[in-house]
Amino acid sequence: MDNRSETKHSVLPGGYFIPYPLLQQTDIKESGLTGFLRVLGAEKKLIFLLTIVSIAVAVAVAFLLTPIYRAEILLAPVSDDPSAASSGFANQLSGIASFTGISLGGNVGGKDEFIATLQSRVLIDIYVRENNLLPIIFEDDWDNGAGKWKDNDLSNVPTLWDAYKLIEKKVRQVTVDKKTGLVTLAIEWKEPELAARWADGLVKRANLYLRQKAVEHVESNLAYLQEQAHKSNSVELQRVIYRLMEAEVKKAMLANVNEEFAFKIIDPAVVPEEKVRPRRAIIIVVGGVLGFSVAYAVALVLVRRKTKPETDAQCQ
């Protein structure tokens, strides 16, 4: 008797056949919706448990993370020479100014320098030092009751450099709109009031810093012009130098009275009411999806391990 007649098989075109045990093995490994539902039904308790645990962990993480708020202030960099309107004759004297070694460019630098100053380390250092922000930024290292750092080792005490690295990386963002030229300064911090205060404060300090630099530049020019006027024996040259000095004095006056010297505030910072992160709903959804994916992968491995001995025995 032909043994093949006693074995359940499937005949393929050409007279080839596949024994039934191999068909069973193929069914176990089949993919698609049928295989997915089969694994889901076989290990539904495990999949459900691991998914619930993953969601619970995601919920805990979402609510344990410190909320971060974002305050933004919209700025328009002032033109490179705000005093040009009051010193129209400056262009006529540019040749003489170059001869005497004086730059009539108006402000120190221009828009690019203004923006670079807003992003600079020196501005952060000044603002943090003047407002004593180190204990606030590194509050975990500060003993508020004793009014000193918890660690007595000076090498472990946070410095201005540490503050700058933290602020540059996680707190302050400066973006420039290439189409409009407008600048947005954003501060992200866990306390919304501080975020808005720091945004406004940094802009005011940048304006003050650049005003002071402009005044110092003017004073240096005036000192040089005065020296040249005393040295010159030409009445005409002295007259031109005095006109240059008059232009420099006007620049200094404009710098001293203009609080928005480098940046004009278009939209001031307000205390944010909504946090920017963590996005709890997204964290929970992602946690649930990842948990289910891991649970299904584990269940798939278990199902295949359970069915392999059975199929091996049937093949024998």
FIVEXMI-465000 format. One line per field, with one value per residue: residue number from 1; residue in three letters; x, y, z of N, C-alpha, C, CB in turn. Coordinates in steps of 0.1 Angstrom, whole numbers. Glycine has a CB too. Example, Ala and Ser with C-alpha at 12.3 -4.5 7.8 and 13.67 -1.06 7.14 Angstrom:
// residues 2
n	[1,2]
res	[ALA,SER]
n_px	[132,128]
n_py	[-57,-22]
n_pz	[78,71]
ca_px	[123,137]
ca_py	[-45,-11]
ca_pz	[78,71]
c_px	[132,129]
c_py	[-33,0]
c_pz	[78,79]
cb_px	[113,141]
cb_py	[-45,-6]
cb_pz	[90,57]
// end
This chain:
// residues 316
n	[1,2,3,4,5,6,7,8,9,10,11,12,13,14,15,16,17,18,19,20,21,22,23,24,25,26,27,28,29,30,31,32,33,34,35,36,37,38,39,40,41,42,43,44,45,46,47,48,49,50,51,52,53,54,55,56,57,58,59,60,61,62,63,64,65,66,67,68,69,70,71,72,73,74,75,76,77,78,79,80,81,82,83,84,85,86,87,88,89,90,91,92,93,94,95,96,97,98,99,100,101,102,103,104,105,106,107,108,109,110,111,112,113,114,115,116,117,118,119,120,121,122,123,124,125,126,127,128,129,130,131,132,133,134,135,136,137,138,139,140,141,142,143,144,145,146,147,148,149,150,151,152,153,154,155,156,157,158,159,160,161,162,163,164,165,166,167,168,169,170,171,172,173,174,175,176,177,178,179,180,181,182,183,184,185,186,187,188,189,190,191,192,193,194,195,196,197,198,199,200,201,202,203,204,205,206,207,208,209,210,211,212,213,214,215,216,217,218,219,220,221,222,223,224,225,226,227,228,229,230,231,232,233,234,235,236,237,238,239,240,241,242,243,244,245,246,247,248,249,250,251,252,253,254,255,256,257,258,259,260,261,262,263,264,265,266,267,268,269,270,271,272,273,274,275,276,277,278,279,280,281,282,283,284,285,286,287,288,289,290,291,292,293,294,295,296,297,298,299,300,301,302,303,304,305,306,307,308,309,310,311,312,313,314,315,316]
res	[MET,ASP,ASN,ARG,SER,GLU,THR,LYS,HIS,SER,VAL,LEU,PRO,GLY,GLY,TYR,PHE,ILE,PRO,TYR,PRO,LEU,LEU,GLN,GLN,THR,ASP,ILE,LYS,GLU,SER,GLY,LEU,THR,GLY,PHE,LEU,ARG,VAL,LEU,GLY,ALA,GLU,LYS,LYS,LEU,ILE,PHE,LEU,LEU,THR,ILE,VAL,SER,ILE,ALA,VAL,ALA,VAL,ALA,VAL,ALA,PHE,LEU,LEU,THR,PRO,ILE,TYR,ARG,ALA,GLU,ILE,LEU,LEU,ALA,PRO,VAL,SER,ASP,ASP,PRO,SER,ALA,ALA,SER,SER,GLY,PHE,ALA,ASN,GLN,LEU,SER,GLY,ILE,ALA,SER,PHE,THR,GLY,ILE,SER,LEU,GLY,GLY,ASN,VAL,GLY,GLY,LYS,ASP,GLU,PHE,ILE,ALA,THR,LEU,GLN,SER,ARG,VAL,LEU,ILE,ASP,ILE,TYR,VAL,ARG,GLU,ASN,ASN,LEU,LEU,PRO,ILE,ILE,PHE,GLU,ASP,ASP,TRP,ASP,ASN,GLY,ALA,GLY,LYS,TRP,LYS,ASP,ASN,ASP,LEU,SER,ASN,VAL,PRO,THR,LEU,TRP,ASP,ALA,TYR,LYS,LEU,ILE,GLU,LYS,LYS,VAL,ARG,GLN,VAL,THR,VAL,ASP,LYS,LYS,THR,GLY,LEU,VAL,THR,LEU,ALA,ILE,GLU,TRP,LYS,GLU,PRO,GLU,LEU,ALA,ALA,ARG,TRP,ALA,ASP,GLY,LEU,VAL,LYS,ARG,ALA,ASN,LEU,TYR,LEU,ARG,GLN,LYS,ALA,VAL,GLU,HIS,VAL,GLU,SER,ASN,LEU,ALA,TYR,LEU,GLN,GLU,GLN,ALA,HIS,LYS,SER,ASN,SER,VAL,GLU,LEU,GLN,ARG,VAL,ILE,TYR,ARG,LEU,MET,GLU,ALA,GLU,VAL,LYS,LYS,ALA,MET,LEU,ALA,ASN,VAL,ASN,GLU,GLU,PHE,ALA,PHE,LYS,ILE,ILE,ASP,PRO,ALA,VAL,VAL,PRO,GLU,GLU,LYS,VAL,ARG,PRO,ARG,ARG,ALA,ILE,ILE,ILE,VAL,VAL,GLY,GLY,VAL,LEU,GLY,PHE,SER,VAL,ALA,TYR,ALA,VAL,ALA,LEU,VAL,LEU,VAL,ARG,ARG,LYS,THR,LYS,PRO,GLU,THR,ASP,ALA,GLN,CYS,GLN]
n_px	[9,5,21,17,-9,-22,-16,-25,-26,-17,-22,-1,1,15,18,31,32,22,28,4,13,33,18,3,24,31,7,9,29,19,14,-1,-35,-49,-29,-21,-44,-46,-23,-29,-52,-43,-25,-37,-41,-15,-6,-25,-19,8,6,-11,5,26,12,5,31,38,19,27,52,45,31,50,71,85,65,70,71,67,78,75,89,85,106,119,148,165,173,205,216,203,205,208,189,191,216,222,242,263,271,283,306,320,344,363,360,370,396,405,403,379,349,318,296,274,257,274,284,257,225,232,251,236,218,236,246,223,223,246,272,282,261,243,259,261,234,226,244,238,212,214,209,219,213,186,185,200,186,184,209,212,209,183,173,197,210,231,254,248,269,301,325,342,348,326,306,280,288,290,296,285,258,254,258,236,214,218,214,189,171,171,161,167,154,153,133,137,123,109,127,122,128,126,126,127,119,122,109,103,87,62,60,86,97,86,95,122,126,117,136,161,160,158,182,200,195,204,231,241,236,253,278,277,278,303,318,313,324,351,356,351,371,394,389,389,416,428,418,431,457,457,465,450,423,400,400,397,372,357,362,350,324,321,324,301,282,288,281,254,247,254,235,211,214,214,189,172,156,149,172,186,167,134,104,79,59,53,65,43,29,29,1,-3,15,44,56,57,40,14,-6,4,26,14,-1,20,34,15,13,39,41,21,32,56,46,31,52,66,45,43,67,64,42,52,72,57,43,62,74,52,47,71,69,48,58,76]
n_py	[-12,22,46,72,75,73,95,127,152,179,183,197,216,196,173,173,171,183,173,172,180,198,217,226,238,259,274,283,301,320,352,385,396,374,359,378,381,356,353,373,364,341,350,370,379,384,403,424,430,438,460,477,482,496,519,529,536,555,575,582,592,614,630,635,648,681,709,731,765,789,821,847,874,899,915,944,951,982,1006,1008,1033,1054,1081,1094,1111,1134,1143,1151,1162,1146,1127,1143,1149,1127,1120,1137,1128,1102,1108,1119,1098,1090,1071,1075,1059,1059,1041,1017,991,973,961,933,931,939,917,896,904,900,873,867,855,874,891,874,867,893,898,877,880,906,903,883,855,829,813,808,796,773,760,735,731,750,762,776,784,787,804,799,779,744,726,729,728,748,742,728,745,762,783,814,806,780,787,801,780,764,781,788,764,753,772,799,812,825,837,847,862,858,870,893,904,906,899,872,866,840,826,798,783,769,784,805,833,842,835,853,877,875,875,901,915,908,919,947,949,944,965,986,979,981,1008,1020,1012,1025,1052,1052,1048,1072,1091,1084,1091,1118,1127,1121,1138,1163,1164,1164,1188,1207,1203,1211,1237,1249,1268,1262,1234,1230,1240,1221,1198,1205,1205,1178,1170,1180,1164,1140,1145,1148,1122,1109,1121,1112,1085,1084,1092,1074,1046,1023,1015,997,976,976,971,951,933,928,906,883,868,834,811,786,755,745,720,691,673,658,641,631,617,597,583,575,559,539,527,518,500,481,472,460,441,425,415,399,380,368,355,336,321,309,294,276,262,250,225,208,207,197,171,161,161,141]
n_pz	[0,-8,11,9,4,28,41,48,24,2,-32,-56,-88,-114,-100,-75,-39,-6,26,53,80,74,62,84,98,81,83,109,108,91,78,80,84,94,108,126,142,152,168,186,198,210,230,244,271,280,262,267,293,293,276,291,313,300,292,317,327,308,314,340,335,319,336,356,345,344,338,310,300,275,266,243,225,201,178,161,145,148,123,107,110,130,135,112,100,114,108,81,67,70,51,32,44,44,31,43,69,66,61,85,101,112,116,101,104,121,144,165,147,132,121,120,140,162,164,168,193,209,209,222,245,263,268,282,304,317,323,339,360,370,379,397,391,393,416,411,385,390,411,424,435,454,486,499,524,540,524,507,486,484,482,495,481,460,433,425,424,406,378,359,333,333,335,311,292,298,294,267,255,263,271,259,227,196,167,133,109,76,55,65,83,110,144,167,201,223,254,274,302,335,351,343,347,352,327,309,321,319,291,283,299,289,263,270,283,263,245,262,266,240,235,253,243,219,228,240,218,203,222,220,194,195,212,197,174,187,194,169,160,176,168,142,119,101,93,79,79,106,110,96,111,135,127,122,149,159,147,158,185,183,177,200,218,207,212,240,247,235,243,230,214,197,193,185,201,189,196,228,254,271,300,297,294,287,286,268,267,288,262,270,261,237,246,261,242,224,242,247,221,216,238,231,207,216,233,215,199,218,223,199,196,217,209,186,196,211,192,176,187,184,156,147,158,144,118,120]
ca_px	[0,13,20,13,-24,-27,-12,-32,-17,-23,-15,1,3,27,19,38,22,28,22,-4,20,39,7,1,35,29,-4,13,38,14,14,-13,-45,-52,-19,-22,-56,-43,-14,-37,-62,-35,-17,-44,-39,-1,-6,-33,-12,20,1,-16,17,33,4,7,44,38,11,35,63,39,27,61,80,83,60,78,64,74,74,81,89,88,114,124,161,165,181,219,220,191,208,211,180,195,229,222,254,274,276,291,319,326,358,371,360,380,410,408,403,367,339,305,286,263,258,284,279,244,216,238,258,226,213,247,247,212,226,260,275,284,248,238,267,257,220,226,252,231,199,217,200,225,205,173,188,205,180,187,222,211,202,176,173,210,214,244,254,248,283,311,336,340,349,313,296,277,294,283,297,275,245,254,256,223,205,220,210,176,163,169,161,166,151,152,125,145,115,105,138,118,135,118,134,119,125,114,113,92,79,58,63,101,100,82,103,136,125,117,148,172,159,162,197,207,195,213,245,245,236,266,289,276,282,317,324,312,333,364,357,352,385,403,386,394,430,431,415,442,470,456,467,441,410,390,400,392,357,351,363,340,311,321,321,287,274,290,274,240,245,254,223,200,216,211,174,164,157,149,183,189,156,121,95,67,49,60,63,33,30,22,-8,-2,28,48,59,55,27,11,-15,13,35,6,-4,32,37,6,16,51,38,14,42,65,38,28,64,68,35,46,78,59,33,60,79,47,38,73,75,40,49,82,65,39,66,83]
ca_py	[0,34,53,86,75,74,108,139,160,188,181,209,213,188,160,174,172,188,167,180,186,210,228,232,247,271,282,290,312,329,366,392,398,361,355,388,378,343,356,382,355,331,356,382,384,389,416,434,433,446,473,485,486,506,531,534,542,567,585,586,601,626,639,638,658,695,717,742,775,797,835,853,889,902,927,950,958,996,1008,1009,1047,1061,1095,1099,1121,1147,1147,1149,1166,1136,1121,1153,1150,1113,1120,1143,1119,1091,1114,1121,1085,1088,1065,1081,1049,1060,1032,1007,980,975,951,920,931,939,903,888,908,894,859,865,851,885,896,864,869,905,897,867,885,918,899,872,844,816,805,805,787,761,759,723,732,762,761,788,787,791,815,796,767,732,721,738,727,758,736,722,756,767,795,821,798,770,793,804,768,759,790,787,750,749,783,810,809,837,834,858,860,863,879,906,909,907,890,867,861,831,821,786,781,762,794,814,847,844,834,866,887,874,879,916,920,906,929,960,950,945,979,994,976,987,1023,1024,1010,1036,1064,1051,1050,1086,1098,1081,1099,1132,1129,1121,1150,1174,1164,1168,1203,1214,1201,1217,1252,1253,1272,1254,1220,1230,1242,1208,1189,1209,1200,1164,1168,1183,1153,1129,1149,1145,1108,1106,1126,1102,1072,1085,1094,1064,1034,1012,1020,987,968,982,960,951,926,925,892,882,856,823,804,772,749,739,706,679,671,645,632,624,608,585,576,568,548,528,521,511,489,471,466,451,429,416,408,389,370,361,345,326,313,301,284,265,254,243,211,201,205,188,158,157,158,128]
ca_pz	[0,-9,24,6,3,41,47,42,16,-8,-45,-64,-102,-117,-92,-63,-28,6,37,61,90,69,60,97,102,73,88,121,105,81,82,76,94,101,117,137,151,159,179,196,206,218,241,247,284,281,254,274,306,289,270,302,321,292,293,330,328,300,322,351,330,313,347,365,338,348,327,305,294,265,264,231,222,187,177,148,146,143,111,110,114,134,136,98,97,121,104,67,60,73,39,25,50,46,27,54,81,64,61,99,108,120,109,103,102,130,155,165,140,126,125,123,153,172,166,174,207,215,210,227,258,272,273,292,316,323,328,350,372,376,385,406,386,394,425,405,374,396,424,431,442,463,499,501,539,545,515,501,478,492,481,499,472,450,420,421,424,392,373,348,321,333,332,297,285,300,287,252,250,267,276,250,213,188,153,124,97,65,46,71,91,124,153,178,212,231,266,279,316,342,357,332,350,350,313,303,327,313,277,283,305,279,252,275,286,250,241,271,263,227,237,260,233,209,234,242,204,201,230,215,182,199,218,186,167,194,193,156,158,183,160,128,118,90,99,72,84,120,108,92,123,145,122,125,163,161,142,168,197,180,178,215,223,203,219,254,250,228,251,220,206,188,190,187,205,182,204,240,260,281,308,290,302,283,286,255,269,280,255,278,253,227,254,265,229,220,252,244,208,219,247,224,198,223,238,204,195,228,222,186,199,225,201,177,204,216,181,169,190,178,142,146,161,133,107,122]
c_px	[9,10,15,-3,-30,-23,-20,-22,-24,-15,-14,2,16,28,26,28,30,21,15,3,27,30,4,12,35,18,0,21,32,12,0,-23,-49,-42,-18,-33,-53,-34,-21,-46,-54,-29,-24,-42,-25,-1,-13,-25,0,16,-4,-4,24,25,5,20,44,30,19,46,57,36,39,71,75,77,69,69,73,69,82,79,93,95,117,137,160,175,196,223,208,193,210,202,184,209,231,235,266,280,285,305,326,340,367,372,370,394,414,408,390,356,325,294,274,265,270,278,266,235,222,245,247,221,223,248,235,215,239,260,276,271,242,246,263,243,219,233,244,218,201,208,206,217,192,175,192,199,182,200,223,203,195,175,186,215,228,243,255,262,293,323,333,340,335,302,293,283,286,285,287,261,244,251,242,212,206,214,195,166,160,170,159,165,149,144,132,136,112,117,135,125,126,127,124,126,116,119,101,83,75,61,78,104,97,91,117,136,125,130,160,172,163,177,205,207,204,228,250,245,249,278,289,282,298,324,324,323,348,366,359,366,395,401,391,409,435,429,426,455,469,458,458,427,399,389,394,377,351,351,352,326,310,318,307,278,276,282,259,237,245,241,211,202,212,196,166,166,157,159,185,177,143,111,82,56,56,57,52,35,23,13,-8,12,31,52,59,41,22,3,-6,21,27,3,8,36,28,9,29,49,31,24,51,58,35,40,67,58,38,57,73,50,41,68,70,44,49,74,64,42,60,78,56,47,73,73]
c_py	[12,43,67,86,76,87,119,148,169,187,195,206,206,175,161,176,177,181,176,187,199,221,234,242,260,280,289,302,322,343,372,393,385,357,365,384,365,345,364,373,346,337,369,388,390,403,427,439,442,460,483,490,497,519,537,542,555,578,590,596,614,636,642,648,672,702,729,752,784,811,840,868,891,915,931,956,972,997,1011,1023,1055,1076,1101,1111,1135,1151,1144,1153,1157,1130,1130,1154,1137,1113,1126,1134,1107,1096,1116,1109,1082,1081,1072,1071,1049,1051,1023,995,983,964,937,920,932,925,895,891,901,879,856,860,863,891,887,866,882,904,888,873,897,914,887,860,830,808,800,794,773,759,746,723,743,759,775,793,793,802,812,783,755,726,731,738,737,753,730,733,761,781,802,813,786,775,796,791,763,768,789,774,748,760,794,806,823,833,847,855,866,872,892,912,910,896,885,861,853,826,810,783,775,772,804,829,851,844,847,877,887,878,894,921,919,916,943,960,950,959,988,992,982,1002,1027,1022,1021,1049,1064,1053,1065,1094,1096,1090,1114,1136,1130,1134,1162,1175,1168,1183,1211,1214,1209,1232,1257,1256,1264,1240,1220,1232,1228,1198,1193,1205,1185,1161,1171,1171,1141,1132,1146,1130,1103,1110,1116,1089,1073,1086,1082,1050,1022,1015,1010,978,975,970,962,944,921,911,893,869,844,815,789,767,744,725,704,679,657,636,624,614,595,577,568,557,536,520,512,498,478,464,456,438,419,408,396,377,362,351,334,316,304,290,272,256,246,229,202,198,196,173,152,153,145,116]
c_pz	[0,4,21,7,17,48,40,36,7,-21,-52,-79,-105,-108,-79,-51,-16,17,46,73,86,66,73,101,94,78,101,118,95,87,78,88,102,111,129,147,159,170,190,204,215,231,245,261,286,273,261,286,302,284,281,311,313,293,306,332,320,307,333,346,325,325,357,358,342,336,323,298,285,263,252,230,208,185,163,150,140,132,116,114,118,135,123,95,103,117,89,60,63,60,31,31,51,41,37,66,79,65,76,107,115,111,112,100,112,142,154,158,133,130,128,136,164,175,172,189,215,218,218,242,268,277,284,305,324,330,340,362,378,383,394,403,389,404,420,394,380,410,432,439,452,475,502,515,544,536,509,493,488,493,485,490,461,435,415,421,410,390,362,335,321,330,317,289,286,293,272,247,252,270,265,235,206,173,145,112,85,56,52,79,106,132,164,189,220,243,271,293,323,349,347,335,348,335,306,308,320,298,276,288,296,268,258,278,273,244,249,268,250,227,243,251,223,215,236,228,201,209,225,202,185,204,207,177,174,194,179,153,165,175,147,129,107,96,92,77,98,119,105,104,133,140,124,140,166,158,153,181,195,181,192,221,220,210,233,257,244,236,241,210,194,183,194,190,198,190,217,246,270,288,301,299,299,282,272,256,285,274,260,269,243,234,257,253,225,229,250,232,210,227,240,214,204,228,227,199,205,226,209,188,207,217,192,184,209,204,174,174,184,163,139,148,150,121,108,120]
cb_px	[-10,9,34,18,-29,-21,3,-40,-6,-22,-23,14,2,40,24,48,15,26,33,-16,30,47,-6,0,49,26,-16,21,51,0,25,-19,-58,-53,-5,-24,-68,-37,-2,-45,-70,-24,-2,-59,-40,9,-12,-46,-7,29,-10,-26,27,35,-11,5,55,31,-2,41,70,26,16,68,79,96,46,90,57,74,77,75,98,75,127,113,172,169,176,227,227,186,221,209,166,195,240,211,258,269,264,285,317,318,359,365,346,377,410,399,414,361,338,304,292,250,246,289,278,245,206,249,267,214,209,260,246,199,227,266,288,292,238,239,282,257,210,233,265,228,189,214,197,239,203,166,198,221,165,187,233,206,212,162,169,220,215,255,265,238,286,315,337,350,359,309,301,262,308,289,312,275,244,267,266,219,208,235,217,176,169,180,150,179,139,166,111,150,102,94,142,103,148,108,140,114,126,116,117,98,86,43,59,109,92,67,104,141,112,106,151,172,145,154,201,201,180,210,246,236,224,268,288,262,275,321,316,298,332,366,345,341,389,401,371,389,436,424,401,444,472,443,481,440,408,393,414,398,354,359,377,340,309,334,330,282,279,305,276,236,257,265,219,201,231,218,170,168,145,135,195,200,157,116,93,69,44,57,76,19,25,32,-22,-9,30,59,73,58,28,3,-25,22,40,-7,-9,44,35,-8,18,62,30,2,50,72,25,22,76,67,21,50,89,51,24,70,85,35,32,86,75,27,51,94,57,29,76,89]
cb_py	[0,43,54,90,63,62,110,146,152,203,171,216,226,196,150,186,158,203,159,172,177,207,221,221,240,267,273,280,307,323,374,386,404,350,356,402,377,333,363,392,347,324,358,381,372,380,414,428,421,439,471,477,474,502,528,523,532,565,578,574,594,623,633,625,656,702,722,737,784,789,843,846,897,901,925,960,950,1005,1020,1005,1054,1056,1097,1088,1118,1145,1139,1156,1180,1126,1117,1167,1156,1103,1128,1157,1113,1085,1127,1132,1084,1102,1050,1093,1035,1056,1023,1003,968,976,949,918,944,948,898,891,923,896,853,879,842,896,897,850,870,917,893,854,890,927,895,877,846,818,812,817,792,761,762,711,734,774,757,787,776,780,828,794,767,722,715,735,713,769,725,711,768,767,793,835,792,763,806,811,757,759,805,787,739,740,790,821,799,847,824,864,866,851,872,904,922,906,896,856,872,819,832,774,794,752,801,813,851,833,823,870,886,859,873,921,913,892,930,962,937,935,984,992,960,982,1027,1015,996,1038,1066,1037,1042,1091,1093,1067,1097,1136,1118,1109,1151,1173,1149,1160,1206,1209,1187,1213,1255,1242,1288,1254,1214,1242,1252,1202,1190,1224,1204,1158,1178,1196,1148,1128,1164,1150,1100,1113,1140,1100,1068,1098,1107,1063,1032,1011,1021,977,954,991,961,944,913,935,887,882,858,813,809,770,738,748,703,667,671,649,640,635,614,590,585,578,553,533,531,520,494,477,477,458,434,424,418,394,377,371,353,332,321,310,290,272,263,250,209,209,219,192,157,167,169,127]
cb_pz	[12,-21,30,-7,-3,50,45,53,9,-3,-53,-59,-110,-115,-100,-63,-25,7,46,67,97,56,54,108,99,58,91,130,99,76,75,64,88,90,110,131,143,149,174,188,197,210,238,244,294,275,240,278,313,279,260,311,323,278,289,341,322,286,327,358,318,306,355,368,323,352,331,296,304,251,277,219,233,178,185,142,139,155,102,98,102,147,144,88,102,136,112,61,66,83,30,25,64,38,14,58,83,50,54,105,117,124,113,93,103,124,156,180,149,111,113,112,154,167,152,167,209,207,197,226,259,264,261,287,313,313,317,346,367,364,374,421,372,399,438,399,365,396,423,421,431,455,511,495,547,545,522,513,468,487,467,513,466,451,420,431,433,390,369,346,320,348,340,292,290,315,292,249,257,279,288,253,209,190,152,120,99,57,44,81,86,125,159,173,220,222,277,270,323,352,370,330,365,357,306,307,342,314,270,292,318,274,247,288,294,240,242,286,262,216,245,273,226,204,248,247,194,203,245,212,173,210,228,177,164,209,196,145,165,197,158,122,114,79,96,57,84,128,97,80,129,147,107,122,171,153,129,171,200,166,170,222,219,188,218,260,244,214,261,214,214,193,197,176,220,168,196,251,267,274,322,283,300,270,296,249,263,288,240,290,245,220,267,272,218,219,266,243,197,225,258,216,191,235,244,192,195,242,220,175,207,237,192,169,217,221,171,172,205,180,135,155,174,130,105,136]
// end
